[in-house]
Amino acid sequence: MLEVYLKNDRLCLLPAEQFSIVVEMSPCEEYQPKLRLPADRLPFFIGAGVIKSQVAIEQYAQIPELAALVIGSFSDTEWAGNDPTDTKRLTWWDKQNKTFYNAIGLRNVGRTAASEFLPEALKRVRAAGQIAILSVTALKHEAPQVVIPDLVEWALSMGADGVEINGACPNENTETLLCQDPWSTLNTLKLTRQRVGAEPYLIFKPGDLGQDVIAHYQRASLPVDAISPINGPRTMSPTLADTGKPAIEVNDGFAGMSGAAIRYVGRDNAWRWQLRPIDAPAVDRDLWSIGGVTDGYEAYHRIQVLGARMAGAAQAFYRASDPAALAKQWVLQYRESGVGVAL
Ligand SMILES: Cc1cc2nc3c(=O)[nH]c(=O)nc-3n(C[C@H](O)[C@H](O)[C@H](O)COP(=O)(O)O)c2cc1C
C-alpha cells in the first residue's frame, strides 16, 4: 500500500526507499524555534540516564563542547530500580557486537532529595553556557496522568530550561507506559500543559515506534515543542557461554539496548517523526535525535541529513573513560564531515 505523508513542506510517498516522487507544496512560514541554542557550540546533548547526581552535573557542565544536558530521569519518589539489593548485574557491554544492555531501571533519588541540589547545580549549568533540561518519568506502578504534570511543574520550579517527559521505559515488562498509547500520552500531555501553560519548553521522548503508531501521534498533535526519539529498545540480553544464563541478572534477562547496534533504528525513527500523514495538522517541532549516535560523524548525519535540531548520546558518554575528550572528538568529526561547516 502506498501512503501519503508530508515532510516539512514537501509531499512524500512512502515507502521512501522505493519511491522518490516528491511534489513541492507552497512554502510554509519560517519556523521560529522556541528554544535558543548556544551560538558558540555545536548542538550536541547528553541523553537521560548519564547525569543524575550533583557531581555528574558539575562534571558535564564543564565540557564546553556540549550545548545541552538532559539530567535525570527523576521520578516522584526515590526509586531503587531493578535491583534494590545492589548485588545483581544490571548492565552488559557486548564488545563484539558493540551493543550495550542496561536494566538499571530508572534508579534515582526522587524529586525531594534532588530538590536539595538541583537549583544550584542548574544555575551552574546555565552559567557555563549550556541548556539545562530535566527529564522526568512515571514508574510502572504509577499513573502517568497523575505524576507527570506534578513532575513537570516541579522540574520547572527547579530552574530547568525545559523538561523531557520520558514516555518509554524499555526495561519494564510493558511498552505501554506512554509510548504505544498515543491517547493516554495526549491526555497526560494536555493535563501537563493545563498545569504549566503554553510557554515552557517540553520534550516528549518515545521508544522505537512504527510508522503507524507515529501517524496516530501526528494526528493527535501532541502539545510539545520537541520529540526526542529514541529510548533504547527493549531486548533480551545475550546468553553467557560460561553460565548459560542471560548477561542481565534482573528482568528475566531483558534490558534496554543502546550504542552503535541501534544506529539504524535511531535514524529510522528520526526520519519517521518528521513525516506526517496528510490528514494530520501541521506542527513545527524540534527533533532531538538520540539512539546509536556514538561519534560526531553520526551526529552530523542526524543534523545535516535527517534534519534534527540536536543530536545526542547516552551510552557513548556513560561508558567513556574521558567524556570531555569524547566531546572534543565529536566536534572534530562533525567538522570533518561537512565542507564549510564552521562554528
Ligand atoms: C545507563 C543508561 C541509563 C539510562 N537511563 C535513562 C533514563 O533514566 N531516562 C531515559 O529517558 N532514558 C534513559 N536511558 C536511555 C538513553 O537516554 C537513550 O535514549 C538510549 O540509551 C539510546 O541512546 P544511546 O544509543 O546514545 O545510548 C539510559 C541509557 C543508558 C545507557
The ligand as a Gaussian input file, in Angstrom:
#p B3LYP/6-31G(d) Opt

LIG

0 1
 C       22.988000       3.725000      31.551000
 C       21.776000       4.287000      30.889000
 C       20.746000       4.811000      31.668000
 C       19.617000       5.366000      31.049000
 N       18.649000       5.946000      31.816000
 C       17.629000       6.613000      31.223000
 C       16.711000       7.374000      31.988000
 O       16.828000       7.464000      33.226000
 N       15.706000       8.006000      31.349000
 C       15.567000       7.936000      29.965000
 O       14.653000       8.559000      29.405000
 N       16.441000       7.225000      29.229000
 C       17.466000       6.593000      29.805000
 N       18.368000       5.913000      29.032000
 C       18.172000       5.862000      27.574000
 C       19.067000       6.870000      26.868000
 O       18.790000       8.199000      27.266000
 C       18.964000       6.742000      25.346000
 O       17.668000       7.097000      24.917000
 C       19.263000       5.340000      24.826000
 O       20.320000       4.760000      25.563000
 C       19.653000       5.379000      23.341000
 O       20.720000       6.257000      23.096000
 P       22.288000       5.796000      23.039000
 O       22.398000       4.756000      21.966000
 O       23.037000       7.056000      22.764000
 O       22.625000       5.238000      24.389000
 C       19.506000       5.347000      29.629000
 C       20.533000       4.773000      28.873000
 C       21.664000       4.267000      29.468000
 C       22.768000       3.708000      28.608000

